[in-house]
Amino acid sequence: MSFATVTTSNMEMTPMRVMFKPVGGSSTDLGGTLDNVVITIAYKKSPIMADQYGKTDLDMRVSGVDFKVTTSLTEVQNVETLWPVVFPNATLITGGTGFAGKFALDFNSAIGGGSLDKAGELLLHPLSLADSVKDSDYTFFKACSTEESEITYSPDGQAKLKIVWKIFPDTSTSPPQFFRHGDAALTP
């Protein structure tokens, strides 16, 4: 009988801290999560073919990339800091006369509103590690909510606010970067 070599120290079971830093702003901890944090990495590929081989793929070439992060946040009553991140094309209204400390969010059509100009840095950090340990961090340089959210209220479950994050390339770098898994401060 043969067994695989298994090193449990290479295995992880942890929730993630979700931080978002808009352009020109400061980083905000988006609070508790439910239903896991899911990172989807896809290098899209197109087949390379020749008539001499019919419809047989001879090779596959990268034709695009698609990176997404899905989170469900639990602090749904945090209208001031959480909801504008989830819905960047909505308008935050802060308390006026007699309404100090009150907030609302107006949802308007926003036709033609862009996403890239609202993208910021998304940081995922495993809570099983000390803040100073960055080796398992995910830093997405240009992330923005797709604004396709689900808000779930239930009589037997905690309310949650789903965010699907679209990751854009940071074209200010050469080559353009999407994200880094590990310490973002390291330089090649």
HUSUL-V115838 format. One line per field, one symbol per residue. phi: phi as a letter, one per 30 degrees, with the letter a starting at -180 (. if undefined). burial: 1 if it has 24 or more other C-alpha atoms within 12 Angstrom, else 0. Layout:
phi = ???
burial = ???
This chain:
phi = .cbddbcdddcbbadcdccbbdeiccdbddidbbiicccccbddbcdcbbedcicddcabbdclbbcbbcbbccddddddcdddddbdcdcdcceceibeicbbbcccdheidccedcdbdcccbdddcdedccdcdcccdbcbddiccbcccadbbddbbdbcccccddddcbdeccabckddddcd
burial = 00000000000000011111110000001111110110100000000000000000000000000011111111110111111111111100000000000000100000000011011111111100000000011111111111100000000000011111111110000000011110010000
